[in-house]
Amino acid sequence: MKDHKALTPRQEAMAERSLCAAIASLNTVDECRAFLRDLCTPAELQALADRWAVVGLLQAGLPYREINKQTGVSVTTIGRVARYLTSGNGGYNLVSERLNDRPANSRANGHAVKEHKIG
């Protein structure tokens, strides 16, 4: 992670909170896609998408090697995602549960998708 020597821990926390508020302000999948494409490099966005895909596969009970085979995501990254699923901050599970509460016809890649309105 980039070391911001000029920022205090409080300033870093405020910057993170500001980013989270920006994401929370988005109303549709298309708005979120546009924001993420502006915010992230293609490689960063792919890494995020890969990790999210791994969440669904882990929750479906697939072994790490099978997930690696299906996605190309390294076993190390799969292990990291698995660790955060069980003892992280709860974000993966929170979002997954919310998306899985949606109707089955709006699901993609093991997660529900709502095309127009987020939340």
N, C-alpha and C positions, 0 to 999 in steps of 0.2 A: 504494500500500500504506500502511496505517496506520502512523504513526510512534509507536513506544512509547518516549517519552523516558525513562520511569522504568525501562525494562528494559535491561540490558546485552546486548551481542551473545551472550554465553554464556547468559543467561537466555532470550533469544529462541530460541536453538538448542535449549535444553532443553525449552521449550514445544512447539516443532515436533516434537521427538523423542517427547514425551509424546502428542501427537496421532497421530503415526504408529503408536505402540504401541497406542493405543486402536483404530485402524482395523485393525491386524494381529490384534487379539484377536477380531475378529468372525468367526463361523463360517459364517454363511449369507447368502445374498443378502437375505433378509428382515431379518435383523439389521442388515446394512449399510444397507439402505434406511431402516429406522427411525432409525438413528444419524444418517445424513445429513439426513433430514427434520427431526430435532431440532436439528442443528448449523447447517444452512444456511437462509437465506431461500429462498423458492421461486425467486426470480430467480438466486440464487447456484447453486442446485442445477441449474436449467435451463442456466446457463452451463457448468457442469461436464459435464452430459450432452451439450450441443452440441459441446463440444471433443472429447469421447470419440467421438461420431458422426463427426466430421471425420477423426479418426485412421484409421478403417476406410476411409473414402472416399478419402483420400490414398493409403493403402496399396494400394487397388484401382486407382490410377492416374488417378482423375478429375481434370480440370482445376479450378482454383480457381473459375472462374465457374460451372461445373456444380454444384460443391459448394454454392456460394452459392445457386444457384437451387433446389436440392433441400432445403436446410436453413434458409435465411434467415440463416446465420451470415455475418458480414461478411468480405470478402476480407482485411482486415487481420488478423482473428482466425485465419482459415484459414492465412495466411502465418506467423503466430506459431506455430501448431500444427506446421506443416511444418518450421519452423526447429528446434523442439524435437525433432521426430522425427529429424532428421539430426544435430543438434549440441547436444542438451540433455543431460539427466542419465541418459537411457536408460530412464526409467520407462514411457513409452508403449510402446516396443518390447518391454520385458520382459513387461508385462502382456498385450500383444497376442499375443506368441509363446506365452505360457502358455495363454491362452484358446483360441488356434487349434490347440493340441495336443490339445484335447478332441474327443470325437466330433462329427461333422458334425450329428447330430440335436439337439445342444444349443446350436446357434449362433443368434444374433439380431443383426441390424444389422451383419453382417460379423464379429462377435466371438462366440466361444462363450459360452454362459451356463450356469452350473450352478445350478439352482434351490435346492438344499438345502444343500450344503456348499461353502464357499469353500476353495480350496487343495487 
